[in-house]
Amino acid sequence: MSSMKTMLSAVLLITFIVSVTCDFGKLVSCCNRVSSAKPKVALVDFLIQKEDLPCVEAILFITNEGKILCSRPNIPWVRQKMKEIIAKKNTTANVTEKNPPREEKTNNQVA
């Protein structure tokens, strides 16, 4: 009976730790506030975040340095910047497809 209580206690403790860890990860990895201000740094990518409390609906812009800026999704400059980033990605993808990387010959390769 004692081992049964110990096992049950261990299972409950593990369940609690996992649930707290999952909740903590959610709180840390999402925007719970957004800004309307247009940043003065280069934005290279974005993610769309849906509302899932405590996370709010947001566009998460990623800077050259890898920082994340949380912006309001319904502001005109935000929509425009998203379009620019998508267009730039499409242009880069097309150039890569048209000009695949060439293999360079080394001294060990036969022509």
Chimera marker file (.cmm) of the C-alpha trace (Angstrom):
<marker_set name="trace">
<marker id="1" x="0.000" y="0.000" z="0.000" r="1" g="1" b="0" radius="0.5"/>
<marker id="2" x="2.866" y="2.338" z="0.839" r="1" g="1" b="0" radius="0.5"/>
<marker id="3" x="4.488" y="1.798" z="-2.563" r="1" g="1" b="0" radius="0.5"/>
<marker id="4" x="1.140" y="2.530" z="-4.230" r="1" g="1" b="0" radius="0.5"/>
<marker id="5" x="0.940" y="5.905" z="-2.437" r="1" g="1" b="0" radius="0.5"/>
<marker id="6" x="4.532" y="6.674" z="-3.380" r="1" g="1" b="0" radius="0.5"/>
<marker id="7" x="3.888" y="5.823" z="-7.019" r="1" g="1" b="0" radius="0.5"/>
<marker id="8" x="0.692" y="7.893" z="-7.095" r="1" g="1" b="0" radius="0.5"/>
<marker id="9" x="2.516" y="10.829" z="-5.505" r="1" g="1" b="0" radius="0.5"/>
<marker id="10" x="5.303" y="10.555" z="-8.078" r="1" g="1" b="0" radius="0.5"/>
<marker id="11" x="2.834" y="10.486" z="-10.978" r="1" g="1" b="0" radius="0.5"/>
<marker id="12" x="0.983" y="13.520" z="-9.618" r="1" g="1" b="0" radius="0.5"/>
<marker id="13" x="4.249" y="15.407" z="-9.106" r="1" g="1" b="0" radius="0.5"/>
<marker id="14" x="5.431" y="14.650" z="-12.647" r="1" g="1" b="0" radius="0.5"/>
<marker id="15" x="2.055" y="15.693" z="-14.073" r="1" g="1" b="0" radius="0.5"/>
<marker id="16" x="2.211" y="18.964" z="-12.146" r="1" g="1" b="0" radius="0.5"/>
<marker id="17" x="5.777" y="19.700" z="-13.291" r="1" g="1" b="0" radius="0.5"/>
<marker id="18" x="4.922" y="19.014" z="-16.939" r="1" g="1" b="0" radius="0.5"/>
<marker id="19" x="1.806" y="21.207" z="-16.852" r="1" g="1" b="0" radius="0.5"/>
<marker id="20" x="3.659" y="24.098" z="-15.191" r="1" g="1" b="0" radius="0.5"/>
<marker id="21" x="6.518" y="23.792" z="-17.677" r="1" g="1" b="0" radius="0.5"/>
<marker id="22" x="4.098" y="23.848" z="-20.634" r="1" g="1" b="0" radius="0.5"/>
<marker id="23" x="2.259" y="26.888" z="-19.289" r="1" g="1" b="0" radius="0.5"/>
<marker id="24" x="5.535" y="28.693" z="-18.617" r="1" g="1" b="0" radius="0.5"/>
<marker id="25" x="6.747" y="28.000" z="-22.155" r="1" g="1" b="0" radius="0.5"/>
<marker id="26" x="3.555" y="29.477" z="-23.572" r="1" g="1" b="0" radius="0.5"/>
<marker id="27" x="3.906" y="32.643" z="-21.495" r="1" g="1" b="0" radius="0.5"/>
<marker id="28" x="7.486" y="33.179" z="-22.555" r="1" g="1" b="0" radius="0.5"/>
<marker id="29" x="7.124" y="32.409" z="-26.260" r="1" g="1" b="0" radius="0.5"/>
<marker id="30" x="4.310" y="34.736" z="-27.275" r="1" g="1" b="0" radius="0.5"/>
<marker id="31" x="3.381" y="38.404" z="-27.403" r="1" g="1" b="0" radius="0.5"/>
<marker id="32" x="0.988" y="39.547" z="-24.716" r="1" g="1" b="0" radius="0.5"/>
<marker id="33" x="1.288" y="43.211" z="-25.742" r="1" g="1" b="0" radius="0.5"/>
<marker id="34" x="1.607" y="44.859" z="-29.155" r="1" g="1" b="0" radius="0.5"/>
<marker id="35" x="2.933" y="48.164" z="-30.424" r="1" g="1" b="0" radius="0.5"/>
<marker id="36" x="1.676" y="50.494" z="-33.146" r="1" g="1" b="0" radius="0.5"/>
<marker id="37" x="5.061" y="52.183" z="-33.559" r="1" g="1" b="0" radius="0.5"/>
<marker id="38" x="6.993" y="51.615" z="-36.770" r="1" g="1" b="0" radius="0.5"/>
<marker id="39" x="10.449" y="50.287" z="-35.866" r="1" g="1" b="0" radius="0.5"/>
<marker id="40" x="13.582" y="51.964" z="-37.184" r="1" g="1" b="0" radius="0.5"/>
<marker id="41" x="15.449" y="48.678" z="-37.623" r="1" g="1" b="0" radius="0.5"/>
<marker id="42" x="15.458" y="46.282" z="-40.576" r="1" g="1" b="0" radius="0.5"/>
<marker id="43" x="12.710" y="43.649" z="-40.467" r="1" g="1" b="0" radius="0.5"/>
<marker id="44" x="13.612" y="40.436" z="-42.277" r="1" g="1" b="0" radius="0.5"/>
<marker id="45" x="10.774" y="38.030" z="-41.500" r="1" g="1" b="0" radius="0.5"/>
<marker id="46" x="7.487" y="37.720" z="-39.647" r="1" g="1" b="0" radius="0.5"/>
<marker id="47" x="5.171" y="35.261" z="-37.944" r="1" g="1" b="0" radius="0.5"/>
<marker id="48" x="1.419" y="35.533" z="-37.428" r="1" g="1" b="0" radius="0.5"/>
<marker id="49" x="0.226" y="34.933" z="-33.877" r="1" g="1" b="0" radius="0.5"/>
<marker id="50" x="-3.431" y="34.133" z="-33.208" r="1" g="1" b="0" radius="0.5"/>
<marker id="51" x="-5.072" y="35.109" z="-29.937" r="1" g="1" b="0" radius="0.5"/>
<marker id="52" x="-4.721" y="32.370" z="-27.327" r="1" g="1" b="0" radius="0.5"/>
<marker id="53" x="-4.693" y="34.006" z="-23.904" r="1" g="1" b="0" radius="0.5"/>
<marker id="54" x="-2.432" y="35.265" z="-22.520" r="1" g="1" b="0" radius="0.5"/>
<marker id="55" x="-1.114" y="35.661" z="-26.084" r="1" g="1" b="0" radius="0.5"/>
<marker id="56" x="-2.769" y="38.398" z="-28.136" r="1" g="1" b="0" radius="0.5"/>
<marker id="57" x="-3.317" y="38.606" z="-31.890" r="1" g="1" b="0" radius="0.5"/>
<marker id="58" x="-0.081" y="40.004" z="-33.301" r="1" g="1" b="0" radius="0.5"/>
<marker id="59" x="2.431" y="40.084" z="-36.106" r="1" g="1" b="0" radius="0.5"/>
<marker id="60" x="5.840" y="39.092" z="-34.773" r="1" g="1" b="0" radius="0.5"/>
<marker id="61" x="8.498" y="40.810" z="-36.871" r="1" g="1" b="0" radius="0.5"/>
<marker id="62" x="12.024" y="39.425" z="-36.747" r="1" g="1" b="0" radius="0.5"/>
<marker id="63" x="14.988" y="41.804" z="-37.044" r="1" g="1" b="0" radius="0.5"/>
<marker id="64" x="18.443" y="41.168" z="-38.529" r="1" g="1" b="0" radius="0.5"/>
<marker id="65" x="19.674" y="40.579" z="-34.989" r="1" g="1" b="0" radius="0.5"/>
<marker id="66" x="16.990" y="37.945" z="-34.364" r="1" g="1" b="0" radius="0.5"/>
<marker id="67" x="14.947" y="40.104" z="-32.003" r="1" g="1" b="0" radius="0.5"/>
<marker id="68" x="11.157" y="39.822" z="-32.090" r="1" g="1" b="0" radius="0.5"/>
<marker id="69" x="8.935" y="42.897" z="-32.231" r="1" g="1" b="0" radius="0.5"/>
<marker id="70" x="5.213" y="42.509" z="-31.541" r="1" g="1" b="0" radius="0.5"/>
<marker id="71" x="3.016" y="44.686" z="-33.772" r="1" g="1" b="0" radius="0.5"/>
<marker id="72" x="-0.699" y="45.285" z="-34.220" r="1" g="1" b="0" radius="0.5"/>
<marker id="73" x="-1.892" y="43.301" z="-37.250" r="1" g="1" b="0" radius="0.5"/>
<marker id="74" x="-4.475" y="45.846" z="-38.462" r="1" g="1" b="0" radius="0.5"/>
<marker id="75" x="-2.133" y="48.821" z="-39.009" r="1" g="1" b="0" radius="0.5"/>
<marker id="76" x="-1.393" y="49.755" z="-42.660" r="1" g="1" b="0" radius="0.5"/>
<marker id="77" x="2.420" y="49.876" z="-42.305" r="1" g="1" b="0" radius="0.5"/>
<marker id="78" x="2.361" y="46.364" z="-40.777" r="1" g="1" b="0" radius="0.5"/>
<marker id="79" x="0.390" y="44.933" z="-43.729" r="1" g="1" b="0" radius="0.5"/>
<marker id="80" x="2.669" y="46.734" z="-46.197" r="1" g="1" b="0" radius="0.5"/>
<marker id="81" x="5.826" y="45.412" z="-44.527" r="1" g="1" b="0" radius="0.5"/>
<marker id="82" x="4.428" y="41.870" z="-44.571" r="1" g="1" b="0" radius="0.5"/>
<marker id="83" x="3.816" y="42.194" z="-48.342" r="1" g="1" b="0" radius="0.5"/>
<marker id="84" x="7.363" y="43.504" z="-48.869" r="1" g="1" b="0" radius="0.5"/>
<marker id="85" x="8.902" y="40.607" z="-46.949" r="1" g="1" b="0" radius="0.5"/>
<marker id="86" x="6.824" y="38.059" z="-48.900" r="1" g="1" b="0" radius="0.5"/>
<marker id="87" x="7.779" y="39.684" z="-52.221" r="1" g="1" b="0" radius="0.5"/>
<marker id="88" x="11.457" y="39.663" z="-51.280" r="1" g="1" b="0" radius="0.5"/>
<marker id="89" x="11.277" y="35.981" z="-50.316" r="1" g="1" b="0" radius="0.5"/>
<marker id="90" x="9.571" y="35.130" z="-53.632" r="1" g="1" b="0" radius="0.5"/>
<marker id="91" x="12.200" y="37.068" z="-55.605" r="1" g="1" b="0" radius="0.5"/>
<marker id="92" x="15.026" y="35.320" z="-53.763" r="1" g="1" b="0" radius="0.5"/>
<marker id="93" x="13.414" y="31.913" z="-54.328" r="1" g="1" b="0" radius="0.5"/>
<marker id="94" x="13.004" y="32.576" z="-58.077" r="1" g="1" b="0" radius="0.5"/>
<marker id="95" x="16.621" y="33.692" z="-58.484" r="1" g="1" b="0" radius="0.5"/>
<marker id="96" x="17.845" y="30.579" z="-56.681" r="1" g="1" b="0" radius="0.5"/>
<marker id="97" x="15.724" y="28.306" z="-58.903" r="1" g="1" b="0" radius="0.5"/>
<marker id="98" x="16.959" y="29.957" z="-62.126" r="1" g="1" b="0" radius="0.5"/>
<marker id="99" x="20.603" y="29.959" z="-61.053" r="1" g="1" b="0" radius="0.5"/>
<marker id="100" x="21.330" y="26.778" z="-59.101" r="1" g="1" b="0" radius="0.5"/>
<marker id="101" x="24.726" y="26.674" z="-57.395" r="1" g="1" b="0" radius="0.5"/>
<marker id="102" x="27.451" y="25.266" z="-59.633" r="1" g="1" b="0" radius="0.5"/>
<marker id="103" x="29.827" y="22.577" z="-58.529" r="1" g="1" b="0" radius="0.5"/>
<marker id="104" x="33.425" y="23.697" z="-58.520" r="1" g="1" b="0" radius="0.5"/>
<marker id="105" x="36.004" y="21.234" z="-59.763" r="1" g="1" b="0" radius="0.5"/>
<marker id="106" x="38.875" y="20.379" z="-57.470" r="1" g="1" b="0" radius="0.5"/>
<marker id="107" x="42.209" y="18.801" z="-58.326" r="1" g="1" b="0" radius="0.5"/>
<marker id="108" x="40.773" y="15.393" z="-57.429" r="1" g="1" b="0" radius="0.5"/>
<marker id="109" x="37.885" y="15.557" z="-59.904" r="1" g="1" b="0" radius="0.5"/>
<marker id="110" x="38.115" y="14.402" z="-63.502" r="1" g="1" b="0" radius="0.5"/>
<marker id="111" x="36.724" y="16.761" z="-66.136" r="1" g="1" b="0" radius="0.5"/>
<link id1="1" id2="2" r="1" g="1" b="0" radius="0.2"/>
<link id1="2" id2="3" r="1" g="1" b="0" radius="0.2"/>
<link id1="3" id2="4" r="1" g="1" b="0" radius="0.2"/>
<link id1="4" id2="5" r="1" g="1" b="0" radius="0.2"/>
<link id1="5" id2="6" r="1" g="1" b="0" radius="0.2"/>
<link id1="6" id2="7" r="1" g="1" b="0" radius="0.2"/>
<link id1="7" id2="8" r="1" g="1" b="0" radius="0.2"/>
<link id1="8" id2="9" r="1" g="1" b="0" radius="0.2"/>
<link id1="9" id2="10" r="1" g="1" b="0" radius="0.2"/>
<link id1="10" id2="11" r="1" g="1" b="0" radius="0.2"/>
<link id1="11" id2="12" r="1" g="1" b="0" radius="0.2"/>
<link id1="12" id2="13" r="1" g="1" b="0" radius="0.2"/>
<link id1="13" id2="14" r="1" g="1" b="0" radius="0.2"/>
<link id1="14" id2="15" r="1" g="1" b="0" radius="0.2"/>
<link id1="15" id2="16" r="1" g="1" b="0" radius="0.2"/>
<link id1="16" id2="17" r="1" g="1" b="0" radius="0.2"/>
<link id1="17" id2="18" r="1" g="1" b="0" radius="0.2"/>
<link id1="18" id2="19" r="1" g="1" b="0" radius="0.2"/>
<link id1="19" id2="20" r="1" g="1" b="0" radius="0.2"/>
<link id1="20" id2="21" r="1" g="1" b="0" radius="0.2"/>
<link id1="21" id2="22" r="1" g="1" b="0" radius="0.2"/>
<link id1="22" id2="23" r="1" g="1" b="0" radius="0.2"/>
<link id1="23" id2="24" r="1" g="1" b="0" radius="0.2"/>
<link id1="24" id2="25" r="1" g="1" b="0" radius="0.2"/>
<link id1="25" id2="26" r="1" g="1" b="0" radius="0.2"/>
<link id1="26" id2="27" r="1" g="1" b="0" radius="0.2"/>
<link id1="27" id2="28" r="1" g="1" b="0" radius="0.2"/>
<link id1="28" id2="29" r="1" g="1" b="0" radius="0.2"/>
<link id1="29" id2="30" r="1" g="1" b="0" radius="0.2"/>
<link id1="30" id2="31" r="1" g="1" b="0" radius="0.2"/>
<link id1="31" id2="32" r="1" g="1" b="0" radius="0.2"/>
<link id1="32" id2="33" r="1" g="1" b="0" radius="0.2"/>
<link id1="33" id2="34" r="1" g="1" b="0" radius="0.2"/>
<link id1="34" id2="35" r="1" g="1" b="0" radius="0.2"/>
<link id1="35" id2="36" r="1" g="1" b="0" radius="0.2"/>
<link id1="36" id2="37" r="1" g="1" b="0" radius="0.2"/>
<link id1="37" id2="38" r="1" g="1" b="0" radius="0.2"/>
<link id1="38" id2="39" r="1" g="1" b="0" radius="0.2"/>
<link id1="39" id2="40" r="1" g="1" b="0" radius="0.2"/>
<link id1="40" id2="41" r="1" g="1" b="0" radius="0.2"/>
<link id1="41" id2="42" r="1" g="1" b="0" radius="0.2"/>
<link id1="42" id2="43" r="1" g="1" b="0" radius="0.2"/>
<link id1="43" id2="44" r="1" g="1" b="0" radius="0.2"/>
<link id1="44" id2="45" r="1" g="1" b="0" radius="0.2"/>
<link id1="45" id2="46" r="1" g="1" b="0" radius="0.2"/>
<link id1="46" id2="47" r="1" g="1" b="0" radius="0.2"/>
<link id1="47" id2="48" r="1" g="1" b="0" radius="0.2"/>
<link id1="48" id2="49" r="1" g="1" b="0" radius="0.2"/>
<link id1="49" id2="50" r="1" g="1" b="0" radius="0.2"/>
<link id1="50" id2="51" r="1" g="1" b="0" radius="0.2"/>
<link id1="51" id2="52" r="1" g="1" b="0" radius="0.2"/>
<link id1="52" id2="53" r="1" g="1" b="0" radius="0.2"/>
<link id1="53" id2="54" r="1" g="1" b="0" radius="0.2"/>
<link id1="54" id2="55" r="1" g="1" b="0" radius="0.2"/>
<link id1="55" id2="56" r="1" g="1" b="0" radius="0.2"/>
<link id1="56" id2="57" r="1" g="1" b="0" radius="0.2"/>
<link id1="57" id2="58" r="1" g="1" b="0" radius="0.2"/>
<link id1="58" id2="59" r="1" g="1" b="0" radius="0.2"/>
<link id1="59" id2="60" r="1" g="1" b="0" radius="0.2"/>
<link id1="60" id2="61" r="1" g="1" b="0" radius="0.2"/>
<link id1="61" id2="62" r="1" g="1" b="0" radius="0.2"/>
<link id1="62" id2="63" r="1" g="1" b="0" radius="0.2"/>
<link id1="63" id2="64" r="1" g="1" b="0" radius="0.2"/>
<link id1="64" id2="65" r="1" g="1" b="0" radius="0.2"/>
<link id1="65" id2="66" r="1" g="1" b="0" radius="0.2"/>
<link id1="66" id2="67" r="1" g="1" b="0" radius="0.2"/>
<link id1="67" id2="68" r="1" g="1" b="0" radius="0.2"/>
<link id1="68" id2="69" r="1" g="1" b="0" radius="0.2"/>
<link id1="69" id2="70" r="1" g="1" b="0" radius="0.2"/>
<link id1="70" id2="71" r="1" g="1" b="0" radius="0.2"/>
<link id1="71" id2="72" r="1" g="1" b="0" radius="0.2"/>
<link id1="72" id2="73" r="1" g="1" b="0" radius="0.2"/>
<link id1="73" id2="74" r="1" g="1" b="0" radius="0.2"/>
<link id1="74" id2="75" r="1" g="1" b="0" radius="0.2"/>
<link id1="75" id2="76" r="1" g="1" b="0" radius="0.2"/>
<link id1="76" id2="77" r="1" g="1" b="0" radius="0.2"/>
<link id1="77" id2="78" r="1" g="1" b="0" radius="0.2"/>
<link id1="78" id2="79" r="1" g="1" b="0" radius="0.2"/>
<link id1="79" id2="80" r="1" g="1" b="0" radius="0.2"/>
<link id1="80" id2="81" r="1" g="1" b="0" radius="0.2"/>
<link id1="81" id2="82" r="1" g="1" b="0" radius="0.2"/>
<link id1="82" id2="83" r="1" g="1" b="0" radius="0.2"/>
<link id1="83" id2="84" r="1" g="1" b="0" radius="0.2"/>
<link id1="84" id2="85" r="1" g="1" b="0" radius="0.2"/>
<link id1="85" id2="86" r="1" g="1" b="0" radius="0.2"/>
<link id1="86" id2="87" r="1" g="1" b="0" radius="0.2"/>
<link id1="87" id2="88" r="1" g="1" b="0" radius="0.2"/>
<link id1="88" id2="89" r="1" g="1" b="0" radius="0.2"/>
<link id1="89" id2="90" r="1" g="1" b="0" radius="0.2"/>
<link id1="90" id2="91" r="1" g="1" b="0" radius="0.2"/>
<link id1="91" id2="92" r="1" g="1" b="0" radius="0.2"/>
<link id1="92" id2="93" r="1" g="1" b="0" radius="0.2"/>
<link id1="93" id2="94" r="1" g="1" b="0" radius="0.2"/>
<link id1="94" id2="95" r="1" g="1" b="0" radius="0.2"/>
<link id1="95" id2="96" r="1" g="1" b="0" radius="0.2"/>
<link id1="96" id2="97" r="1" g="1" b="0" radius="0.2"/>
<link id1="97" id2="98" r="1" g="1" b="0" radius="0.2"/>
<link id1="98" id2="99" r="1" g="1" b="0" radius="0.2"/>
<link id1="99" id2="100" r="1" g="1" b="0" radius="0.2"/>
<link id1="100" id2="101" r="1" g="1" b="0" radius="0.2"/>
<link id1="101" id2="102" r="1" g="1" b="0" radius="0.2"/>
<link id1="102" id2="103" r="1" g="1" b="0" radius="0.2"/>
<link id1="103" id2="104" r="1" g="1" b="0" radius="0.2"/>
<link id1="104" id2="105" r="1" g="1" b="0" radius="0.2"/>
<link id1="105" id2="106" r="1" g="1" b="0" radius="0.2"/>
<link id1="106" id2="107" r="1" g="1" b="0" radius="0.2"/>
<link id1="107" id2="108" r="1" g="1" b="0" radius="0.2"/>
<link id1="108" id2="109" r="1" g="1" b="0" radius="0.2"/>
<link id1="109" id2="110" r="1" g="1" b="0" radius="0.2"/>
<link id1="110" id2="111" r="1" g="1" b="0" radius="0.2"/>
</marker_set>
